[in-house]
């Protein structure tokens, strides 16, 4: 169930300049960081580099109307038990090898079937005055789940700035490819190995939905490397592998784009990958899940509990075929 976490009459947190940012205002001015043309989010104030100047700071953000009232998973669990195969297959590998991910500097290419393509730094996308906290339930296809307080902004803001053309029906995403540093990408491609770089995709209406965000932080802090720094996708009604980490390329395309796990094991990982307790993974049931930090299992909810918001996008579709 989604609840409203803030009354409209409450004062906005953005009306007060965060102490850390105020104290370093001269450094930001010297750096000449501002909101430029292209995809820069105009009218939202000075942009602050996510990969350098904000590291170690607490991010300033607005509470969101799109948040669950469930208890949040502790920070230590979120940052020490997760999948990030670029750093290895184990749940602890991302934290152990987090320093292999080089995030500074970082640029994101936006192109394809759009009228406003370009290549942009992360700081062109965000500002501490424009972020929201989205407390989302997140469900892994392996049967475990978390409640994570993401800090980010709606993907549709970038899509609107890019001005996709009428024949752009899908949004394709590509993650970092750096086998010299990322040990997981040194595995041989093909013959059962994953086809790097990590790729994912959404239908345009899914990408435009207000629940779909790009996250740059969690728990008031800049996104840790092991969770997909410096910027990652979050789609809470789909299984976690759809929420691609460390994004380097966003592309607008006409045809359904190939995705990493679907290419590797198409009978196990469909393109849509909506949380659906009625579609079992070939090797285990999806009818129940275990919330990290709990011993009991709970019933899996259709669309991860976000059915009221997203079910209308799939009316008329057989979700056992389009899984």
C-alpha positions as CSV (number, residue, x, y, z in Angstrom):
1,X,0.0,0.0,0.0
2,X,1.3,3.4,-0.9
3,X,0.9,6.3,1.5
4,X,1.5,10.0,1.4
5,X,4.5,10.9,3.5
6,X,4.1,14.6,3.5
7,X,1.3,17.1,3.7
8,X,1.2,19.7,1.0
9,X,1.1,22.4,3.7
10,X,4.4,21.2,5.2
11,X,7.4,23.5,4.5
12,X,9.7,22.2,1.7
13,X,13.1,21.0,2.8
14,X,14.5,22.7,-0.3
15,X,13.8,26.1,1.2
16,X,16.8,25.7,3.5
17,X,20.3,25.4,2.1
18,X,22.0,22.3,3.6
19,X,24.8,23.3,5.9
20,X,27.5,21.2,4.1
21,X,26.6,22.7,0.8
22,X,26.5,26.2,2.2
23,X,30.0,25.7,3.7
24,X,31.4,24.7,0.4
25,X,29.6,27.2,-1.8
26,X,32.9,28.9,-2.8
27,X,34.3,25.6,-3.9
28,X,31.3,25.0,-6.1
29,X,31.5,28.5,-7.6
30,X,35.1,28.0,-8.4
31,X,34.3,24.7,-10.1
32,X,31.9,26.6,-12.3
33,X,29.3,23.9,-11.9
34,X,26.0,25.0,-13.4
35,X,23.0,23.8,-15.3
36,X,23.8,24.0,-19.0
37,X,21.8,23.3,-22.1
38,X,20.6,20.0,-23.5
39,X,19.3,17.7,-20.8
40,X,20.3,19.9,-17.8
41,X,17.3,20.3,-15.6
42,X,16.7,24.0,-15.9
43,X,15.1,26.2,-13.2
44,X,16.2,23.9,-10.3
45,X,19.2,25.8,-9.1
46,X,22.9,25.0,-9.2
47,X,23.9,21.4,-10.0
48,X,26.3,19.6,-7.7
49,X,28.7,16.9,-8.9
50,X,27.4,13.6,-7.6
51,X,30.7,11.8,-8.2
52,X,33.0,14.2,-6.3
53,X,31.7,17.2,-4.4
54,X,28.7,15.4,-2.8
55,X,30.5,12.2,-1.9
56,X,30.2,11.8,1.9
57,X,27.5,14.5,2.1
58,X,23.9,14.0,3.1
59,X,21.7,14.6,0.1
60,X,18.9,17.1,0.3
61,X,15.6,15.8,-0.9
62,X,11.8,16.1,-0.7
63,X,9.7,13.2,0.6
64,X,7.7,11.6,-2.1
65,X,4.0,10.8,-2.4
66,X,5.1,7.4,-3.9
67,X,6.4,5.7,-0.8
68,X,5.5,2.7,1.3
69,X,5.0,2.8,5.0
70,X,6.8,-0.5,5.5
71,X,9.9,-0.7,7.7
72,X,13.0,0.1,5.7
73,X,15.8,-2.5,5.3
74,X,18.9,-1.5,7.3
75,X,21.6,0.3,5.3
76,X,24.2,-2.4,6.1
77,X,21.9,-5.1,4.6
78,X,21.2,-3.1,1.5
79,X,24.9,-2.4,0.9
80,X,26.3,-5.8,1.7
81,X,23.8,-8.3,0.2
82,X,23.0,-7.7,-3.4
83,X,23.7,-8.7,-7.0
84,X,26.2,-6.8,-9.2
85,X,27.7,-9.4,-11.5
86,X,30.2,-7.0,-12.9
87,X,32.0,-7.5,-9.5
88,X,31.3,-11.2,-9.1
89,X,28.4,-13.7,-8.7
90,X,28.4,-13.8,-4.9
91,X,26.0,-11.6,-2.8
92,X,29.0,-10.2,-0.9
93,X,31.1,-9.6,-3.9
94,X,29.8,-6.1,-4.7
95,X,30.8,-4.7,-1.3
96,X,34.1,-6.6,-1.3
97,X,35.1,-5.3,-4.8
98,X,33.3,-2.0,-4.8
99,X,36.5,-0.1,-5.3
100,X,36.9,-1.7,-8.7
101,X,34.1,0.6,-10.1
102,X,35.6,3.9,-11.2
103,X,32.9,6.6,-11.2
104,X,34.8,9.8,-11.4
105,X,34.5,11.3,-14.0
106,X,31.3,9.8,-15.4
107,X,29.3,10.7,-18.5
108,X,26.0,9.3,-19.9
109,X,25.3,9.2,-23.7
110,X,21.6,9.9,-24.6
111,X,20.8,9.2,-28.3
112,X,18.8,7.1,-30.7
113,X,15.4,8.2,-32.0
114,X,15.3,11.6,-30.3
115,X,15.7,15.2,-31.3
116,X,17.9,16.3,-28.5
117,X,20.8,13.7,-28.1
118,X,24.0,14.4,-26.3
119,X,26.6,13.2,-23.8
120,X,26.3,14.6,-20.3
121,X,27.9,14.4,-16.9
122,X,25.9,13.1,-13.9
123,X,25.9,16.6,-12.4
124,X,23.9,17.8,-15.5
125,X,21.1,15.5,-14.4
126,X,20.7,16.2,-10.7
127,X,20.6,18.9,-8.1
128,X,20.1,18.5,-4.4
129,X,17.1,20.8,-4.7
130,X,15.3,18.5,-7.2
131,X,15.6,15.1,-5.6
132,X,13.0,12.9,-3.9
133,X,13.1,10.1,-1.5
134,X,11.2,7.1,-2.8
135,X,10.8,4.2,-0.3
136,X,10.2,1.3,-2.5
137,X,9.7,-2.5,-2.1
138,X,12.2,-4.3,-4.2
139,X,11.9,-8.0,-5.1
140,X,14.6,-10.2,-6.3
141,X,13.8,-13.1,-8.7
142,X,15.7,-15.4,-6.3
143,X,13.0,-15.0,-3.6
144,X,14.3,-12.3,-1.3
145,X,13.1,-8.7,-1.0
146,X,14.0,-5.4,0.7
147,X,12.4,-2.0,1.4
148,X,14.9,0.6,0.1
149,X,14.8,4.4,0.6
150,X,16.1,5.6,-2.8
151,X,17.1,9.2,-3.5
152,X,16.5,10.1,-7.1
153,X,14.2,11.6,-9.7
154,X,11.7,10.4,-12.3
155,X,13.2,9.1,-15.5
156,X,10.4,10.8,-17.5
157,X,12.2,14.1,-16.9
158,X,15.1,13.1,-19.0
159,X,12.9,11.5,-21.6
160,X,11.0,14.8,-21.9
161,X,14.2,16.7,-22.4
162,X,15.5,14.3,-25.0
163,X,12.4,14.7,-27.1
164,X,12.0,11.1,-28.4
165,X,10.4,10.9,-31.9
166,X,7.1,9.1,-32.6
167,X,8.7,5.9,-33.7
168,X,10.6,5.5,-30.4
169,X,8.7,2.8,-28.7
170,X,11.3,1.5,-26.2
171,X,14.1,2.9,-24.0
172,X,17.3,0.8,-24.0
173,X,19.9,1.1,-21.3
174,X,23.6,0.0,-21.2
175,X,25.8,-0.2,-18.1
176,X,29.6,0.3,-17.7
177,X,32.0,-2.0,-19.6
178,X,35.4,-2.0,-18.0
179,X,36.9,-5.5,-17.9
180,X,40.3,-4.1,-17.0
181,X,38.9,-3.1,-13.6
182,X,35.7,-5.1,-13.1
183,X,36.6,-8.7,-12.3
184,X,33.2,-10.1,-13.2
185,X,33.5,-8.9,-16.8
186,X,36.7,-10.8,-17.4
187,X,34.7,-14.1,-17.7
188,X,34.7,-15.3,-21.3
189,X,31.8,-14.0,-23.4
190,X,29.6,-16.6,-25.0
191,X,29.4,-20.4,-24.2
192,X,27.1,-19.7,-21.3
193,X,28.8,-16.6,-20.2
194,X,27.1,-13.3,-19.9
195,X,27.2,-10.9,-22.9
196,X,28.7,-7.7,-21.4
197,X,28.0,-4.9,-21.1
198,X,24.8,-5.3,-19.0
199,X,21.8,-4.2,-21.1
200,X,18.2,-3.6,-20.2
201,X,15.1,-2.0,-21.7
202,X,11.6,-0.7,-21.0
203,X,8.6,0.0,-23.1
204,X,8.1,3.7,-23.5
205,X,5.0,3.8,-21.2
206,X,6.9,1.9,-18.5
207,X,9.8,4.3,-18.8
208,X,7.5,7.3,-18.6
209,X,5.6,6.0,-15.5
210,X,6.1,8.2,-12.4
211,X,7.2,5.2,-10.4
212,X,10.2,4.7,-12.6
213,X,13.2,6.6,-11.3
214,X,16.9,7.1,-11.7
215,X,18.5,6.8,-8.3
216,X,21.7,8.7,-7.2
217,X,21.5,7.9,-3.5
218,X,20.0,5.9,-0.7
219,X,19.6,6.6,3.0
220,X,20.5,10.2,2.6
221,X,23.9,9.4,1.1
222,X,25.3,9.3,-2.4
223,X,24.8,5.9,-4.0
224,X,27.5,3.4,-2.9
225,X,29.5,1.7,-5.7
226,X,28.1,-1.7,-4.8
227,X,24.5,-0.5,-5.4
228,X,25.1,1.0,-8.8
229,X,26.9,4.3,-8.4
230,X,26.7,6.9,-9.7
231,X,23.3,6.5,-11.3
232,X,21.0,3.5,-11.7
233,X,17.5,2.7,-12.8
234,X,14.8,1.6,-10.2
235,X,11.5,0.0,-11.4
236,X,9.8,-1.3,-8.3
237,X,7.1,-3.4,-9.8
238,X,9.6,-5.5,-11.7
239,X,12.2,-8.0,-10.5
240,X,15.4,-6.4,-9.4
241,X,17.6,-7.4,-12.4
242,X,15.5,-4.9,-14.5
243,X,16.9,-2.0,-12.5
244,X,20.2,-1.7,-14.3
245,X,23.1,-0.2,-12.4
246,X,25.9,2.3,-13.3
247,X,24.2,3.5,-16.5
248,X,26.4,4.8,-19.3
249,X,24.1,4.9,-22.3
250,X,20.3,5.6,-22.7
251,X,19.0,5.1,-26.2
252,X,15.5,5.4,-27.8
253,X,14.7,2.6,-30.2
254,X,11.8,1.3,-32.2
255,X,12.1,-2.4,-31.6
256,X,12.2,-4.3,-28.3
257,X,15.9,-4.1,-27.2
258,X,18.0,-7.2,-26.2
259,X,18.6,-7.5,-22.5
260,X,21.4,-9.3,-20.8
261,X,19.5,-12.0,-18.8
262,X,17.0,-12.6,-21.5
263,X,19.8,-13.3,-23.9
264,X,21.6,-15.6,-21.5
265,X,18.5,-17.6,-20.3
266,X,15.4,-16.6,-22.2
267,X,13.2,-19.4,-20.6
268,X,13.9,-17.9,-17.1
269,X,14.1,-14.1,-17.7
270,X,11.5,-12.5,-19.9
271,X,11.7,-9.0,-21.2
272,X,8.9,-7.7,-19.0
273,X,9.9,-9.4,-15.8
274,X,6.9,-8.1,-13.8
275,X,6.7,-9.5,-10.3
276,X,4.0,-12.2,-10.8
277,X,3.5,-14.9,-8.2
278,X,1.6,-17.0,-10.8
279,X,4.7,-17.4,-13.1
280,X,7.3,-19.6,-11.5
281,X,10.9,-19.5,-12.3
282,X,11.9,-22.8,-13.8
283,X,13.9,-23.7,-10.8
284,X,11.8,-22.3,-7.9
285,X,8.4,-20.8,-7.0
286,X,7.7,-17.1,-7.0
287,X,4.6,-17.4,-4.8
288,X,6.4,-16.4,-1.6
289,X,9.4,-14.2,-0.7
290,X,11.6,-13.6,2.4
291,X,12.2,-10.0,3.4
292,X,15.9,-9.6,4.3
293,X,16.1,-9.4,8.1
294,X,13.0,-11.6,8.6
295,X,12.8,-15.3,9.1
296,X,9.2,-15.8,8.0
297,X,8.2,-15.9,4.3
298,X,5.4,-13.7,3.0
299,X,3.1,-14.0,0.0
300,X,4.3,-12.3,-3.1
301,X,2.0,-9.6,-4.4
302,X,1.2,-9.1,-8.0
303,X,3.4,-6.3,-9.5
304,X,5.2,-6.3,-6.1
305,X,2.2,-4.5,-4.6
306,X,2.1,-1.7,-7.1
307,X,-0.8,-3.1,-9.1
308,X,-3.1,-0.1,-8.6
309,X,-0.5,2.1,-10.2
310,X,0.7,0.0,-13.1
311,X,-1.7,-2.8,-13.9
312,X,-3.5,-0.7,-16.5
313,X,-0.4,-0.7,-18.7
314,X,-0.8,-4.5,-19.3
315,X,-4.5,-4.8,-19.9
316,X,-5.2,-7.4,-22.5
317,X,-1.8,-9.0,-22.3
318,X,-1.2,-12.6,-21.3
319,X,1.3,-12.1,-18.5
320,X,2.2,-15.8,-18.4
321,X,3.3,-15.5,-22.0
322,X,4.8,-11.9,-21.7
323,X,6.6,-12.7,-18.5
